[in-house]
Amino acid sequence: MLIVILCAVVNYARNEGRVVLLSTTVTETATSNNQPVSNNSVKETNTAVLNPVQNDEWKTVRMRVTAYCPCPKCCGKSSDGITACNHKIQDGETFAAADQKYPFGTEMIIPGYNDGSPVEVLDRGGAIYGNRLDVYFDSHQQALDWGVRYLDVKIRTR
């Protein structure tokens, strides 16, 4: 009688508050007549170590997306061309203002904005909370033309 026993050893590490699978080891042992086998019959296989950066995922969140520009009508006293994270705005840039639950640098894909390429959260706003975003445009007219849109925004989670 041949009995095959599979044992799995899983190694985990903490990465920024998350548990990340680093590797697994599978040990296969054959026994007969319920007798232990010698060490030379043990077969071990290691899987590749996973890179935590490859574990980034995109989640989709339904959001109310409005637009703004650096003018006093849109920004009030904060119309100095500097975002909440001290980023100096350059002509032609694309980025978003989001709630504090999205840290600066969070990447988002906003349909209809920046040709579908990811943009970073670089600003905050007084009316921007919860599932609301403000996308940046260079001119007030572009911001007005955007209007108010309810979109499925992809957000990169790490």
Secondary structure, DSSP 8 states (H G I E B T S, - for coil): -EEEEEEEEEEEEEETTEEEEEEEEEEEEEEETTB---GGG-EEEE-----GGGG-EEEEEEEEEEEE-SSHHHHGGG-SSB-TT--B--TT---EEE-TTS-TT-EEE-TTSGGG--EEEEE--TT--SSEEEEE-SSHHHHHHH--EEEEEEEEE-
